[in-house]
C-alpha cells in the first residue's frame, strides 16, 4: 500500500475516533440534561402549581441545529482530493471539452457542406 494511502487511512481513523469521542460526550451531556430535567419535573410536580406544556414549535430550533451539526460531521467524513489531484482532474476536463468541442464543430461543418452540396443553397 502506498504511503499516501496509509496516511489517508490513518487520518480517517483518527477523525472517526474523534467523532466517536464527541458523540459519547454529547450523549453524556444529554443524559445529564435529562436527569436535571427529571429532577426539576419532580420538584414541580410536588408543588401546587401545574407544569405548563410547551407548543410543538419549540422543538424546531433543535431540529435545525441538529441538522447543521450532522451536515458538519458529514463534511468532515468527505475525503477531499489533494491539490495535485484537483489540478489533474481540471486539466483532464478542459482537454475533454476541447476534444468534444472540436468533434462537434467537425460534424456540424460536415453537415453544412453536405446540405450545401445537395441543395446548392448558400446561407
VOKOLDREN-161126 format. One line per field, with one value per residue: x, y, z of N, C-alpha, C in turn; residue number from 1; residue in one letter. Coordinates in steps of 0.001 Angstrom, whole numbers, plus 500000, padded with zeros to 6 digits. Atoms other than C-alpha are relative to their C-alpha. Layout:
N
n.x <- X;...
n.y <- Y;...
n.z <- Z;...
ca.x <- X;...
ca.y <- Y;...
ca.z <- Z;...
c.x <- X;...
c.y <- Y;...
c.z <- Z;...
k <- NUM;...
r <- A;...
//
This chain:
123
n.x <- 500849;499162;499916;501100;501222;499901;500215;501430;500740;499776;500704;501430;500199;499885;501241;501078;499863;500425;501459;500576;499834;500966;501344;500117;500117;501337;500959;499889;500609;501450;500452;499915;501099;501229;500085;500302;501392;500848;500004;500825;501377;500437;500202;501187;501165;500280;500592;501420;500168;499899;498956;500566;499415;499544;500562;499151;499056;498806;498962;499483;498591;499152;499900;499132;498654;499493;499771;498716;498961;499809;499359;498602;499297;499872;498948;498719;499778;499670;498577;499809;498809;498860;499838;499502;501110;500946;499393;500045;501387;500390;499362;500683;501316;499808;499605;501163;500876;499417;500130;501397;500356;499489;500781;501311;499743;499730;501257;500867;499458;500283;501419;500260;499457;500881;501247;499684;499743;501218;501058;499411;500371;498966;500645
n.y <- 498834;498817;499170;499041;500710;500283;498744;499690;500928;499674;498747;500330;500688;499002;499213;500853;500050;498703;499954;500875;499343;498888;500553;500505;498833;499444;500911;499807;498720;500160;500749;499105;499051;500741;500186;498702;499654;500882;499466;498788;500450;500560;498875;499286;500852;500025;498711;499863;499456;500966;499720;499627;500732;499119;500378;500858;499193;499735;500982;499754;499574;501145;500786;499273;500074;501368;500183;499391;500777;501204;499584;499735;501270;500643;499307;500465;501367;499959;500055;498992;500264;499129;498921;500594;500731;499012;499436;501030;500159;498791;500070;501049;499490;498976;500698;500693;498974;499584;501115;500141;498782;500160;501052;499431;499032;500744;500610;498905;499522;501038;499953;498777;500176;500954;499296;499061;500807;500590;499020;498867;498769;499419;499286
n.z <- 500000;500060;498802;500030;499600;498570;499288;500094;499153;498595;499734;499876;498729;498938;500019;499506;498547;499474;500112;498981;498707;499942;499862;498634;499126;500209;499363;498556;499644;500143;498828;498845;500150;499715;498559;499402;500291;499212;498647;499974;500163;498723;499081;500451;499759;498573;499646;500327;501346;501086;500988;501283;501126;501067;501305;500822;500750;499200;500316;501331;500027;499712;501230;500922;499451;500187;501432;500361;499327;500810;501251;499685;499794;501307;500748;499478;500486;501423;500318;501025;500822;499738;500972;501236;500611;500515;501205;501038;500434;500739;501320;500771;500403;501035;501233;500569;500575;501274;500949;500407;500736;501369;500658;500351;501079;501226;500463;500442;501271;500988;500361;500769;501361;500699;500371;501079;501200;500515;500287;500728;499307;499146;498908
ca.x <- 500000;501484;502492;499820;497032;498299;498334;494785;493593;495216;493767;490282;490671;491781;488764;486491;487900;487396;483807;483094;484516;482394;479277;479957;480427;477179;475321;476668;475591;472120;471805;472919;470356;467644;468455;468368;465022;463588;464657;463049;459906;459766;460145;457462;455120;455473;454444;450898;451497;450961;453730;452937;453442;455379;453912;455278;457041;459536;461411;462045;465302;466735;465992;467680;470691;470985;470640;473578;475569;475011;475945;479158;480035;479345;481621;484390;483919;484434;487827;488787;491194;494666;495790;497648;494625;492367;494776;494977;491194;490758;493253;491525;488119;489418;491097;487931;485911;488307;488250;484450;484098;486310;484351;481007;482480;483736;480383;478488;480797;480376;476579;476585;478849;476623;473488;475164;476316;472886;470735;473095;471994;474382;473417
ca.y <- 500000;503366;505820;508328;505749;504755;508400;508907;505786;506770;510279;508820;506550;509480;511535;508568;508259;511993;511725;508817;510741;513798;511650;509976;513382;514625;511533;512061;515711;514725;512168;514769;517237;514555;513825;517525;517969;514930;516447;519775;517928;516073;519327;520997;518008;518062;521734;523024;524757;522771;522496;524286;522349;523968;524110;521779;524665;524967;521860;523274;525162;521935;520149;522847;522851;519057;519151;521547;519515;516397;518275;519408;515877;514567;517220;516003;512474;513554;512641;515748;515457;516871;519986;517870;515600;518637;520127;516830;516438;520038;519583;516355;518059;521017;518691;516643;519833;520893;517432;517169;520795;520102;516912;518760;521545;518987;517163;520464;521677;518342;518523;522094;521203;518205;520375;522997;520289;518685;521799;524291;526856;529195;530588
ca.z <- 500000;499021;501721;500648;501062;504514;505578;504319;506116;509396;509108;508515;511525;513689;512562;513295;516827;517394;516130;518464;521412;520544;520179;523528;525161;523586;524774;528280;528275;527010;529805;532334;530969;531118;534757;535585;533842;535651;538976;538097;536952;540254;542179;540060;540447;544210;544289;543864;540525;537333;534798;531543;528329;525503;521998;519329;517585;520435;519216;515737;516531;517961;514710;512669;514962;514808;511009;510676;513218;511084;507901;509557;510653;507133;505652;507960;506604;502990;501578;499644;496697;497079;495221;492655;492069;491638;489100;487193;487097;485935;483099;482044;481987;479958;477442;477027;476487;473733;472099;472148;471021;468005;467253;467320;465155;462602;462430;462126;459345;457543;457681;456434;453487;452654;452702;450533;448103;447778;447728;446049;448617;450305;453712
c.x <- 500900;499897;498812;498693;500005;499730;498521;499198;500182;499314;498506;499718;500081;498741;498836;500062;499549;498480;499340;500120;499020;498588;499775;499841;498614;498948;500038;499353;498479;499436;500002;498850;498668;499818;499629;498547;499042;499924;499112;498527;499457;499735;498740;498738;499649;499365;498544;499783;500166;501085;499332;500696;500366;499342;501018;501058;501290;501138;500655;501448;500970;500200;500943;501442;500590;500263;501354;501160;500307;500671;501489;500776;500168;501112;501384;500326;500429;501514;500212;501244;501116;500076;500452;498888;498990;500523;499917;498588;499549;500596;499299;498640;500146;500395;498812;499004;500514;499808;498549;499507;500465;499205;498633;500158;500201;498720;499067;500461;499729;498547;499684;500517;499167;498708;500232;500222;498744;498977;500482;499601;501164;499301;500598
c.y <- 501237;500840;500964;499358;499685;501258;500380;499104;500345;501311;499746;499328;500979;500862;499187;499901;501312;500135;499167;500622;501158;499481;499457;501155;500630;499125;500168;501310;499942;499244;500881;501008;499321;499801;501302;500376;499112;500488;501231;499645;499452;501105;500752;499177;499974;501304;500045;500507;498899;500432;500315;499209;500996;499572;499208;500791;500241;499039;500274;500496;498856;499129;500666;499907;498604;499716;500560;499283;498738;500326;500223;498694;499248;500651;499604;498596;499962;499953;500935;499672;500980;501073;499441;499230;500960;500612;498987;499817;501201;499991;498958;500491;501029;499353;499291;501003;500453;498904;499877;501241;499926;498945;500532;501001;499272;499376;501073;500531;498988;500007;501232;499840;498996;500669;500973;499235;499447;501036;501186;501337;500484;500857;501290
c.z <- 500000;501275;500088;500466;501490;500809;499980;500934;501473;500373;500149;501326;501160;500062;500544;501523;500639;499961;501076;501381;500152;500218;501412;500977;499866;500668;501515;500421;499867;501204;501234;499967;500299;501499;500684;499750;500783;501440;500084;499810;501311;501004;499627;500283;501482;500464;499578;498585;498955;499017;498667;498894;498913;498697;499181;499237;500763;499665;498648;499989;500307;498769;499014;500458;499784;498521;499602;500680;499191;498668;500236;500187;498676;499178;500498;499488;498539;499833;498816;499178;500356;498917;498643;499282;499396;498703;498854;499449;499169;498604;499138;499507;498884;498674;499347;499406;498640;498954;499523;499249;498557;499234;499561;498859;498663;499429;499459;498643;498883;499557;499157;498573;499201;499553;498855;498680;499377;499555;499200;500609;500832;501060;500203
k <- 1;2;3;4;5;6;7;8;9;10;11;12;13;14;15;16;17;18;19;20;21;22;23;24;25;26;27;28;29;30;31;32;33;34;35;36;37;38;39;40;41;42;43;44;45;46;47;48;49;50;51;52;53;54;55;56;57;58;59;60;61;62;63;64;65;66;67;68;69;70;71;72;73;74;75;76;77;78;79;80;81;82;83;84;85;86;87;88;89;90;91;92;93;94;95;96;97;98;99;100;101;102;103;104;105;106;107;108;109;110;111;112;113;114;115;116;117;118;119;120;121;122;123
r <- X;X;X;X;X;X;X;X;X;X;X;X;X;X;X;X;X;X;X;X;X;X;X;X;X;X;X;X;X;X;X;X;X;X;X;X;X;X;X;X;X;X;X;X;X;X;X;X;X;X;X;X;X;X;X;X;X;X;X;X;X;X;X;X;X;X;X;X;X;X;X;X;X;X;X;X;X;X;X;X;X;X;X;X;X;X;X;X;X;X;X;X;X;X;X;X;X;X;X;X;X;X;X;X;X;X;X;X;X;X;X;X;X;X;X;X;X;X;X;X;X;X;X
//
